[in-house]
Amino acid sequence: MGLGGGLPTDSYTPGPILDEAFPDLSGLTEFSRTKLLGVRDSKDNSNDARVLFVDKKDGAVSPIDMDWSQTGVARDLEAIAPGAGKGRYLAVEGSSFGEKKARLFELSVGAQGGKAEKSHVLPEFGQEIEGMVTVPGKNGAQTVLLAGRGGEGQSSKIYWGELSESGLEFSKEGLAGQSVAAPIVGQGQRDIADLTADKNGNLWASATIDTGDDGAFTSSVYQVGQLTPGGAVPFQAKLGRDYSVPHVKAEALALQANGTMFIGSDNESSGGRFESIVV
């Protein structure tokens, strides 16, 4: 279903909200009634803030002063999700670079700043990680779903592990992951560029096309499945509704209880955008 095929005409707010200098975004999650937390996929040689606040109303961004002394500075952050407890979040690097292995970070963030408390080295999945959803468990543990982007003839997979005081552990099944289906956006697409869940446990993802640093870009936001907490597999893959989001590479999703989906993009040389649809 495209934007003209079922969505109310006022449900889509196109970007850019600010200007050409708006930063690229690779992940979003809820922070407060008025703000989201965003992450950027800044690399080793970048001085850009890795974590920032994004105002829900107008998309205004402000960098967060993060203390990385316990873990080393993050690079290539691709997703952020709620952690266990108030003010706690998880952020994940997308890929390994030589001896620098991809990590999952435990963050604490407040209005005045934040700190990376711990990091966990990820196994080699065979796909770069682009999205993450967390499901609360018993005694502060969490099920962590990590979405691979697919591409180059490979379907996206969602992997899962358990994060607790003992660390991050993957079962044989979680490490192997489960393939998911995505709507066809076009040649060279990445099936998952981010992952989020609604209040009913529906899993949503974005699929994107990136033909180069100058575009053209296009995306689709779609239902990828349903969470199944407590089951042997924490989700069921089942393709559902989809909505076209033209002219952007939608890499960051945050879904509100009222059905508003905030979308952040990384449009390479064109910078980022911040917009929304109603799903």
C-alpha positions in Angstrom: 0.0 0.0 0.0 1.6 3.3 -1.0 1.0 6.7 0.5 -1.7 7.4 -2.0 -3.4 4.0 -1.6 -5.0 4.1 1.8 -3.2 6.6 4.0 -5.1 9.7 4.9 -3.6 12.7 3.0 -2.5 14.4 6.3 -0.8 11.3 7.7 2.5 11.9 5.9 4.8 14.8 6.9 7.6 15.0 4.4 11.1 16.3 5.3 13.4 18.1 5.4 11.9 19.7 8.6 15.0 21.9 9.1 17.6 22.4 6.4 20.3 20.7 4.3 22.5 20.5 7.4 20.1 18.2 9.2 22.2 15.2 10.5 21.9 11.7 9.2 20.1 9.3 11.5 20.5 5.6 11.7 18.3 4.7 14.8 15.6 6.2 16.9 13.8 5.3 20.2 11.5 7.0 22.7 13.1 9.2 25.4 10.2 11.4 26.8 6.8 12.8 25.8 8.5 15.4 23.6 11.9 13.9 22.6 13.4 10.9 20.9 16.9 9.5 21.2 18.7 9.2 18.0 22.0 7.5 17.0 24.4 8.2 14.0 26.6 5.7 12.2 29.7 8.0 12.7 33.0 6.2 12.0 36.3 6.2 13.9 37.7 9.4 12.4 34.5 11.4 13.0 34.0 14.0 15.8 30.3 14.0 15.4 28.1 13.2 18.4 27.1 9.5 18.3 23.9 10.0 20.4 21.5 13.0 20.2 18.0 14.3 21.2 15.4 14.8 18.4 12.4 16.9 19.2 9.2 15.2 18.1 7.4 18.4 17.1 9.9 20.1 14.8 12.9 17.7 14.5 15.3 20.0 16.2 18.4 18.0 17.3 20.9 18.5 20.1 24.0 16.4 20.7 24.3 14.5 24.0 27.5 14.7 26.0 28.3 11.0 26.3 31.1 9.4 28.5 32.7 6.6 26.6 35.5 6.0 29.0 34.4 2.6 30.1 34.0 1.1 26.6 35.8 3.3 24.1 33.9 5.5 21.7 31.2 3.8 19.6 31.4 3.8 15.8 28.9 2.8 13.2 25.9 2.9 15.6 22.9 1.6 13.6 20.1 1.2 16.1 19.0 2.1 19.6 16.2 0.5 21.8 15.0 0.6 25.4 17.2 -1.1 28.0 16.2 -2.6 31.4 15.2 0.2 33.7 14.5 3.9 33.6 17.0 5.9 31.6 18.6 2.7 30.2 19.1 2.0 26.5 20.9 -0.4 24.2 22.7 0.7 21.1 24.4 -1.5 18.5 27.2 -1.2 16.1 26.5 -2.5 12.6 29.6 -4.3 11.6 33.2 -5.3 12.5 36.3 -3.6 11.0 39.3 -5.9 11.2 40.1 -6.4 14.9 37.4 -3.9 15.9 34.5 -6.2 16.5 30.9 -5.0 16.5 29.5 -4.4 20.0 26.2 -4.0 21.8 26.3 -1.1 24.3 24.5 -0.6 27.6 23.8 3.2 27.9 22.4 5.4 30.7 21.0 8.7 29.4 19.4 11.6 31.2 18.5 15.1 30.3 22.0 16.4 31.1 24.1 13.7 29.4 24.9 10.0 29.2 27.4 7.2 29.8 28.3 3.9 28.1 28.2 1.5 31.1 29.1 -1.7 29.4 29.7 -3.2 25.9 29.4 -6.8 24.6 31.2 -8.1 21.6 28.8 -9.5 19.0 29.3 -12.8 17.2 29.7 -12.8 13.4 26.2 -13.1 11.9 27.1 -13.0 8.2 25.1 -9.8 7.8 25.6 -6.2 8.9 23.1 -5.3 11.7 20.8 -2.5 11.0 17.9 -2.8 13.5 17.1 -3.8 17.0 14.1 -4.5 19.2 14.2 -5.4 22.9 11.6 -7.5 24.9 11.6 -7.4 28.7 12.1 -10.7 30.5 12.4 -11.9 34.1 14.7 -10.4 36.7 15.8 -7.6 34.4 16.8 -9.8 31.5 15.9 -8.9 28.0 15.5 -10.7 24.7 17.4 -8.7 22.1 16.3 -9.0 18.4 19.0 -7.9 15.9 18.0 -7.4 12.3 20.5 -8.0 9.5 20.1 -5.9 6.4 20.3 -8.6 3.7 21.1 -7.5 0.2 23.3 -8.8 -2.6 20.9 -11.7 -3.2 20.6 -12.4 0.6 17.3 -12.0 2.5 17.4 -10.2 5.8 17.6 -12.3 8.9 16.6 -11.5 12.5 18.8 -13.0 15.2 18.1 -13.1 18.9 19.9 -13.4 22.2 19.4 -12.9 25.9 21.0 -10.0 27.8 21.3 -10.4 31.6 23.7 -9.6 34.4 25.7 -12.6 33.2 26.2 -11.0 29.8 24.9 -11.5 26.2 24.2 -15.1 25.2 22.9 -16.6 21.9 21.3 -20.0 21.5 22.2 -22.0 18.4 18.8 -21.1 16.9 19.2 -17.4 17.8 22.7 -17.3 16.2 21.4 -18.9 13.0 18.5 -16.4 12.8 15.3 -16.5 10.8 14.8 -15.2 7.3 12.1 -12.6 6.7 10.2 -11.4 3.7 10.1 -7.8 2.6 8.1 -5.9 -0.1 9.9 -5.4 -3.4 11.2 -1.8 -3.5 13.6 -2.2 -6.3 16.9 -3.6 -7.6 19.7 -3.6 -5.0 17.4 -3.2 -2.0 18.3 -3.8 1.7 15.4 -5.7 3.2 15.8 -4.2 6.7 17.3 -0.8 7.5 15.7 -0.5 10.9 13.3 -2.4 13.2 10.7 -1.3 15.7 7.5 -2.7 17.4 4.1 -1.3 18.2 2.0 -1.7 21.4 0.4 -4.9 20.0 3.7 -6.6 19.4 3.7 -6.1 15.6 7.2 -5.9 14.2 7.8 -3.1 11.7 10.8 -2.6 9.5 12.0 -0.3 6.7 13.4 -1.6 3.4 15.6 0.8 1.3 17.3 1.4 -2.0 20.5 3.3 -2.1 22.0 3.8 -5.6 25.0 5.8 -4.4 25.9 8.8 -2.3 23.8 11.2 -4.4 20.8 8.8 -4.6 18.3 8.2 -5.8 16.8 6.8 -2.6 13.4 5.3 -1.8 12.0 3.2 1.1 9.1 1.1 2.3 7.9 0.8 5.9 6.2 -2.5 6.4 5.0 -5.1 8.9 7.7 -7.8 9.1 6.0 -10.1 11.7 4.7 -10.5 15.2 6.5 -10.8 18.6 6.0 -14.1 20.4 7.3 -13.5 23.9 8.1 -16.7 25.8 8.2 -18.8 22.7 11.2 -20.8 21.4 11.4 -18.2 18.7 10.6 -14.7 19.9 8.8 -13.6 16.7 6.8 -15.0 13.8 7.8 -13.7 10.4 4.7 -12.7 8.4 4.6 -9.9 5.8 1.8 -7.4 6.4 1.0 -3.8 5.5 3.5 -1.6 3.8 3.8 2.1 3.0 6.0 3.8 0.5 8.3 6.6 1.7 9.7 8.2 -1.4 13.0 10.1 -1.8 14.7 9.0 1.5 16.8 6.1 2.8 14.7 5.4 5.9 17.2 4.1 8.5 15.6 5.1 11.8 12.1 4.2 13.1 10.3 5.0 16.3 6.6 4.0 16.6 4.3 5.8 19.1 1.2 4.3 20.8 -1.1 6.5 18.7 0.3 5.0 15.5 2.6 7.8 14.5 5.8 6.4 13.0 8.7 8.8 13.2 11.3 8.3 10.5 14.9 9.4 10.4 16.9 9.0 7.2 20.5 8.9 6.1 20.6 10.3 2.6 24.4 10.3 2.3 25.6 13.5 0.7 22.2 15.1 1.0 22.2 14.8 4.8 19.3 13.5 6.8 15.5 14.1 7.1 13.0 13.7 9.9 9.3 13.0 9.0 6.4 10.8 10.1 3.6 8.6 8.8 0.5 7.2 10.5 0.3 3.4 10.4 
